[in-house]
Amino acid sequence: MLGVALFTALIGGCIYKLITGLRSVRWLPGLRVPFAPMSLFGVLVPTYWWNPGSKWSWEWRQTNFMSHKHEIISIVPFIWGRPAYHVGSLNAIKQILEAEQRRTIKPRDLMVPLLLWGENLISSNDEMWKRHRRIMGPAFSLSTLQVLNKTWNQLEKAMHNLVATRKKELDALGVGGERPDDGVFTRLVSELDEDAKHGLDKGEVIGNTFAMLFAGHETTANTLTATFGFLALYPEHQDQVAAEIRAVLGDEDPTLDTLSALPILQACFYESLRFFPAGVTLTRDVLEDISVTVSRPSHQTICLEKGSRIIIDMVGVHHDPNVFQDPESFKPERWHNVPEHLVSMFGLGPRGCIGRKFAVTEAMCFLALFLRDWEVDIVLQDGESREEYKDRVMTKAGMVGLAFGVGPITLQVSKRS
């Protein structure tokens, strides 16, 4: 009898959780699952037909959002986790992100890994985010792009010493002194002021430094891996890229001006990023009701209520066949003549990626210098076709470090004739 009572209570609790969850998302169609994908158990339990798991965004990308017939769906767990709106259309994320200031915030419970070294631009909200953005923004202008790897292997103690040393150097220069550079780290340290309202404390300086190192380098590295993989898989695109690089650069090193004259190379990088968006999800908590007008499954306005959670599925958005025709194919030409502000893989709105210009410049420099002199090719198994290689290697994606990307790829490199 006790077992029956416990089982009945469990079932009753699941039904209650499901019904309250459905009410919170206004009965919006979607998935009813045991565990929310981003919850503890949702991550621990692998992706199966009955459980989305942490890889559902990628593994179900062709059938997500009811085969992309819906722009927004709800995922409501009946055992563990929080119900949420999941957004999978470019139209919807534009409406949410381009006017998100004061309407949404980044959830603190999901920012814990980014807070290990202190508050930073990625994790902060509201006035704190504005303060961090004001200080760091100028360091990512085209005229001051800097390489951010000087302190990659520094631990916390070394970072504190480094901050203190740089602070002394800047103080010695005085207010009117000429700075040796105006990069990210210098700007952060120059704003170090433990008591001032508009400055940064030491924890925030260190937090932003590590956030930029991890976010800026892992994301770019993963997209470079995918770009090399696709160019090796499709030699016709690689030949076009190599010809463009040689015609523009010759034997010279790339500059900001010559990089802008490499549209074929840039399109290949963008298409690789579309295929494997480094920031796989963008999560926001709603501070005030947001109305989103959608056209699928019908023309209507969906209200995302205050207190609810929005999860923007960047894989779903960029594999949506309604926007990107034949999304499973590598088609760099889809990015030809596309204005920079419409390249959506870096996010949109005021909280779009602050380092997008740096990331593209860094990647383009590396690709141009490498592909000018070297040719890459895939390594096939016995009897394997190139299409079979694509299915075996280029569809195996997941979290690589802190960013999303394709898994390790073995390539053959030879000197370009």
C-alpha positions in Angstrom: 0.0 0.0 0.0 2.9 2.4 0.8 4.4 1.7 -2.6 1.0 2.5 -4.3 0.6 5.6 -2.3 4.1 6.8 -3.2 3.6 6.0 -6.9 0.2 7.9 -6.9 1.8 10.9 -5.2 4.6 10.9 -7.8 2.2 10.7 -10.7 0.1 13.4 -9.1 3.1 15.6 -8.7 4.1 15.2 -12.3 0.7 16.1 -13.5 0.6 19.1 -11.3 4.0 20.3 -12.5 3.0 19.7 -16.1 -0.2 21.7 -15.8 1.3 24.6 -14.0 4.1 24.7 -16.5 1.7 24.7 -19.4 -0.2 27.6 -17.8 3.1 29.6 -17.5 3.7 29.3 -21.2 0.0 29.9 -22.1 -0.4 26.4 -23.5 1.9 27.2 -26.4 2.6 24.0 -28.4 5.9 22.2 -28.0 7.6 19.4 -26.2 6.5 17.8 -22.9 9.5 16.0 -21.5 10.7 14.6 -18.2 13.6 16.9 -17.8 14.3 20.4 -19.1 17.2 20.3 -21.6 19.4 22.8 -19.6 18.6 21.3 -16.1 20.9 19.1 -14.2 19.2 15.9 -15.1 18.5 17.1 -18.6 22.3 17.4 -19.1 23.1 14.1 -17.4 20.6 12.0 -19.3 21.6 11.4 -22.9 19.5 12.6 -25.8 16.7 10.0 -26.6 13.4 10.2 -28.4 11.7 10.8 -25.0 14.4 13.2 -23.6 15.9 16.1 -25.4 19.1 16.2 -23.4 21.9 18.7 -23.9 22.4 17.7 -27.6 18.9 18.0 -28.8 19.4 21.3 -30.5 22.0 19.7 -32.8 20.8 16.1 -33.1 17.2 17.1 -33.8 18.0 20.2 -35.9 16.1 19.0 -38.9 12.9 18.3 -37.1 13.1 20.9 -34.3 10.3 23.4 -33.9 7.9 20.9 -35.4 9.9 20.5 -38.5 10.4 24.3 -38.5 6.7 25.0 -38.9 6.7 26.9 -35.7 8.9 29.9 -34.9 8.5 29.6 -31.1 7.7 26.5 -29.1 7.5 25.7 -25.4 9.4 23.0 -23.6 7.6 22.0 -20.4 9.2 19.3 -18.1 7.0 17.2 -15.9 9.7 15.9 -13.5 12.6 18.3 -13.3 13.4 21.7 -14.6 11.9 25.0 -15.6 9.5 25.5 -18.5 10.7 27.9 -21.2 10.0 29.4 -24.5 12.4 28.1 -27.2 12.9 30.4 -30.2 14.1 29.1 -33.5 13.5 31.8 -36.1 15.5 34.8 -37.2 12.4 36.9 -37.3 11.6 36.2 -33.7 15.1 36.7 -32.3 15.4 40.1 -34.0 12.3 41.3 -32.2 13.5 39.9 -28.9 17.2 40.9 -29.0 17.2 44.2 -30.9 15.1 45.9 -28.2 16.0 43.7 -25.2 17.5 46.4 -23.0 15.5 46.5 -19.7 13.1 43.9 -21.0 15.3 40.9 -20.4 18.3 39.9 -18.3 20.8 37.0 -18.5 19.9 34.4 -15.8 22.4 34.4 -12.9 21.9 30.7 -12.3 23.3 29.9 -15.7 26.3 32.3 -15.5 28.1 30.5 -12.6 31.0 29.2 -14.8 31.7 32.7 -16.1 31.7 34.2 -12.6 34.6 32.0 -11.4 37.1 34.9 -11.9 34.7 37.8 -11.2 32.0 39.8 -12.8 32.5 40.5 -16.5 30.8 41.8 -19.6 29.3 38.5 -20.6 27.6 37.7 -17.2 26.6 41.2 -16.1 23.2 42.9 -16.5 21.7 46.4 -16.5 24.0 49.2 -15.3 26.9 46.9 -14.5 26.8 45.7 -18.1 26.7 49.2 -19.5 29.7 50.1 -17.3 31.7 47.1 -18.6 30.6 47.7 -22.2 31.6 51.4 -22.0 35.1 50.5 -20.8 35.8 47.5 -23.2 34.0 48.7 -26.3 36.8 51.0 -27.7 39.4 48.2 -27.5 37.5 46.3 -30.2 37.4 49.0 -32.8 39.1 48.3 -36.1 41.9 50.7 -35.2 42.8 49.0 -31.9 42.3 45.3 -32.5 44.8 43.5 -30.3 45.8 40.0 -29.8 44.5 38.8 -26.4 46.7 35.9 -25.5 49.3 37.5 -23.2 47.8 36.1 -20.1 46.2 32.9 -21.3 47.9 30.6 -18.9 47.9 32.9 -15.9 46.3 31.7 -12.7 44.4 33.9 -10.3 47.4 34.8 -8.2 49.5 35.7 -11.2 46.6 37.7 -12.6 46.4 39.8 -9.4 50.1 40.5 -9.7 49.8 41.4 -13.3 47.0 43.8 -12.7 48.9 45.4 -9.9 52.0 45.8 -12.0 50.2 47.3 -15.0 48.3 49.7 -12.6 51.6 51.0 -11.3 52.9 51.4 -14.8 49.9 53.4 -15.8 49.9 55.5 -12.6 53.6 56.3 -13.3 52.6 57.7 -16.7 50.2 60.1 -15.1 46.9 61.4 -16.5 48.5 62.9 -19.6 51.1 60.2 -20.2 51.1 58.3 -23.5 50.0 54.7 -23.0 52.0 51.9 -24.7 48.8 50.5 -26.2 45.0 50.8 -25.9 44.1 47.2 -25.8 41.5 45.4 -23.7 43.8 44.7 -20.8 45.2 48.2 -20.6 41.7 49.7 -20.7 40.5 47.4 -18.0 43.4 48.1 -15.7 43.1 51.9 -16.3 39.6 51.7 -15.0 40.6 49.9 -11.8 39.2 51.8 -8.9 37.8 49.9 -5.9 35.7 52.7 -4.6 34.6 54.7 -7.6 31.0 54.2 -8.8 32.0 54.0 -12.5 35.2 52.1 -12.3 36.0 48.4 -11.9 37.2 46.5 -8.9 40.1 44.0 -9.2 37.7 41.0 -9.5 35.9 42.6 -12.4 39.2 43.4 -14.2 40.2 39.7 -13.9 36.8 38.4 -14.7 36.6 40.4 -18.0 40.1 39.4 -18.9 39.4 35.7 -18.6 35.9 36.0 -20.2 37.5 37.6 -23.3 40.3 35.0 -23.4 37.9 32.0 -23.2 35.0 33.4 -25.2 37.2 35.0 -27.8 39.7 32.2 -28.4 37.6 29.0 -28.1 34.8 30.2 -30.2 37.1 31.4 -33.0 39.2 28.2 -32.8 36.2 26.0 -33.1 35.0 27.9 -36.2 38.4 27.7 -37.7 38.3 23.9 -37.3 35.0 23.8 -39.1 36.2 26.1 -41.9 39.3 23.9 -42.5 37.1 20.8 -42.5 34.6 22.2 -45.0 37.3 23.6 -47.3 39.1 20.2 -47.2 35.8 18.4 -48.0 35.0 20.8 -50.9 38.2 21.5 -52.8 36.4 23.6 -55.4 35.7 26.2 -52.6 39.2 25.9 -51.3 40.7 26.6 -54.8 38.5 29.7 -55.1 39.7 30.9 -51.7 43.4 30.3 -52.5 43.1 32.1 -55.8 41.5 35.1 -54.2 44.1 35.2 -51.4 47.0 35.1 -53.9 45.4 37.7 -56.2 44.8 40.2 -53.3 47.8 39.6 -51.0 50.5 38.3 -53.3 53.5 37.8 -50.9 52.4 40.6 -48.5 51.0 40.2 -45.0 47.3 40.9 -44.7 46.1 44.3 -43.5 42.7 45.5 -42.5 42.2 46.9 -46.0 43.3 43.8 -47.8 41.2 41.5 -45.6 38.1 43.5 -46.6 39.0 42.5 -50.2 38.6 38.8 -49.5 34.8 38.2 -49.7 35.0 34.6 -50.7 37.2 33.7 -47.7 34.9 35.6 -45.4 31.8 33.9 -46.8 33.4 30.5 -46.1 34.1 31.5 -42.5 30.6 32.8 -42.1 29.0 29.7 -43.5 31.1 27.5 -41.2 29.9 29.6 -38.3 26.3 29.3 -39.5 26.6 25.5 -39.6 28.2 25.4 -36.1 27.2 28.6 -34.2 29.8 28.9 -31.4 27.2 30.3 -29.0 24.7 27.5 -29.3 22.0 29.1 -27.0 21.2 32.6 -25.8 19.2 32.6 -22.6 17.2 35.5 -21.2 14.7 35.9 -18.3 11.8 38.3 -19.1 11.4 41.4 -17.0 8.3 42.7 -18.7 5.9 41.2 -21.2 7.3 40.9 -24.8 5.0 40.7 -27.8 6.5 38.8 -30.8 4.8 38.7 -34.1 5.3 35.4 -36.0 4.1 34.0 -39.3 4.4 30.3 -38.5 2.3 28.2 -37.9 0.0 31.2 -38.6 0.2 35.0 -38.5 -0.2 35.8 -34.8 1.3 37.6 -31.8 2.8 35.6 -29.0 3.1 37.2 -25.6 6.2 36.1 -23.6 5.2 36.9 -20.1 7.1 38.6 -17.4 9.0 36.1 -15.3 9.3 33.5 -18.0 12.5 32.2 -19.6 13.5 32.5 -23.2 16.0 30.1 -24.8 17.2 31.1 -28.2 18.3 28.1 -30.2 21.1 29.4 -32.5 21.4 26.0 -34.2 17.6 26.0 -34.9 17.7 29.6 -36.1 20.6 29.0 -38.5 19.3 25.6 -39.8 15.8 27.0 -40.5 15.0 26.0 -44.1 12.5 28.9 -44.3 15.5 31.3 -44.1 18.5 29.3 -45.2 17.6 27.1 -48.1 19.1 23.6 -48.0 20.6 24.3 -44.5 22.5 21.0 -44.4 24.6 22.0 -47.4 27.8 24.1 -47.3 26.9 27.2 -49.4 29.3 30.1 -48.8 27.6 32.1 -51.6 24.6 32.7 -49.3 26.8 35.3 -47.5 28.0 37.2 -50.6 27.0 40.9 -50.3 25.3 40.4 -46.9 25.8 43.5 -44.7 27.8 42.9 -41.5 24.8 43.8 -39.3 22.8 41.0 -40.9 25.3 38.3 -40.0 23.3 36.9 -37.1 25.6 34.2 -35.7 27.2 36.7 -33.4 23.9 37.6 -31.8 21.8 40.7 -32.5 20.9 43.9 -30.6 22.9 45.8 -27.9 24.2 42.6 -26.4 25.6 41.1 -29.6 29.1 39.9 -29.5 31.4 42.8 -28.7 34.4 41.0 -30.2 32.9 40.1 -33.6 35.2 42.3 -35.6 38.2 41.0 -33.6 37.1 37.4 -34.2 36.6 37.8 -37.9 39.9 39.7 -38.3 41.8 37.1 -36.3 40.3 34.2 -38.2 40.7 35.8 -41.6 44.4 36.6 -41.0 45.1 33.0 -40.0 43.2 31.5 -42.9 44.7 33.8 -45.5 48.3 33.2 -44.4 47.8 29.5 -44.1 45.7 28.8 -47.2 48.0 31.0 -49.4 50.8 28.5 -49.0 49.2 25.2 -47.8 46.5 22.9 -49.1 44.3 20.8 -46.8 42.5 17.6 -47.7 40.4 15.1 -45.8 41.6 11.7 -44.8 39.2 9.0 -46.0 38.8 5.5 -44.6 39.1 2.6 -46.9 36.3 2.7 -49.5 34.8 5.8 -48.0 33.2 8.5 -50.2 33.4 12.2 -49.5 29.7 12.2 -48.6 30.2 9.4 -46.2 33.1 11.3 -44.7 30.8 14.3 -44.2 28.3 12.1 -42.3 31.0 10.5 -40.2 33.0 13.6 -39.3 31.2 16.9 -40.1 27.9 16.0 -38.4 29.5 15.1 -35.0 29.2 18.3 -33.1 28.9 19.3 -29.4 30.5 21.5 -26.8 34.2 21.8 -27.4 35.5 23.6 -24.3 33.1 26.4 -23.5 31.9 26.8 -27.1 29.9 24.7 -29.6 31.7 23.2 -32.6 32.6 20.2 -34.7 34.7 17.5 -33.0 38.5 17.0 -33.8 39.2 16.6 -37.5 42.2 14.9 -39.0 43.4 16.6 -42.2 46.2 16.1 -44.6 48.3 19.2 -45.3 50.6 19.7 -48.3 52.5 22.6 -49.8 50.5 24.5 -52.3 52.0 24.4 -55.8 
